[in-house]
Amino acid sequence: MGRMIKVLAWSGILVVFTAKVLSAGAGRDAVAAKIRDVWLKLDKTKNACDEFDYFPEGGMRSFACHLKSLTSLPFLAQASGLVMFERGPHQGTMLKLDDRFQFGHYNPDFVRWMVDHLVPGAGDAALRKATQAHYNKYIKPLARIFYATWKKAQNEPQCFRREVERYRAMMQKETLPEMYYERFFFFMNPDFCTHADKGFDYFYKHGFDGGYSGNVVKTCAAFWMRRTIDGTADEFSRGLLKLIKAYDPGLLKAKRSPRR
């Protein structure tokens, strides 16, 4: 255990040192160029994970598996000079995604850095024009569901808070059932807040997934609950709105967020 702590400590020092190098002069330019390059190469990604490939119609995990072929979490950590997670099961940039009773609590400063740097097209009309088609094909399907689930949480706050507190309590008591997230397959159904506990048979006969991809909705709804618990929901929503305002501004005026 002592050796592991020392290794992690030295890893943290290395990340911070590298970040200081990257943050100076040409380093900052190199980071910005790398981020722009990822946007320009979204049509050339490959699935870098050993699991079924749903991209670009899948959730954040499928999206991340493709981004992994162009960049990495260590790059983001080094470029930002910040610890990614304040607590949880992850070790640095090594993610543990199968822990039922813990999840990574983001460092708000790291999220703020991502929001400020990872959508360069928001302030660069030429880059935005060059990457608009990539956004439309590879990002918009997921971004719109993230937006729809966030909007529902905003529009039905009592319902959302109830779900958050229920989820938080089961995590703390370590009573969260396996497959619990399947509950949120129906999150975008108009009846979810009043009939959430009635399950599959009820929703199958009453609007099912509300016209969205329930398999993606459940991951997005769970994301917003976790971000509410770790206190970064506002920053992540700021980033989402920055992305949509740049590439999909008509969505902000729509009464109902379309899936595509």
Buried (B, 14 or more C-beta within 10 A) or exposed (E): EEEEEEEEEEBEEEBBEBBEEBBEEEBEEEBBEBBBEBBBBBEEBEBBEEEEBBBBBBBBEBBBBBBBBBBEBBBBBBBBBBBBBBEBBBEBBEBEEEEBEEBBBBBBBBBBBBBBBBBBBBEBEEBBEBBBEBBBEBBBBBBBBBBBBBBBBEEBEEBBEEBBEBBBEBBEEEEBEEEBBBBBBBBBBEBBBEBBEBEEEBBEEBBBBBBBBBBBBBBBBBBBBBBBBBEBBEBBBBBBBBBBEBBBEEBEEEEEBEBE
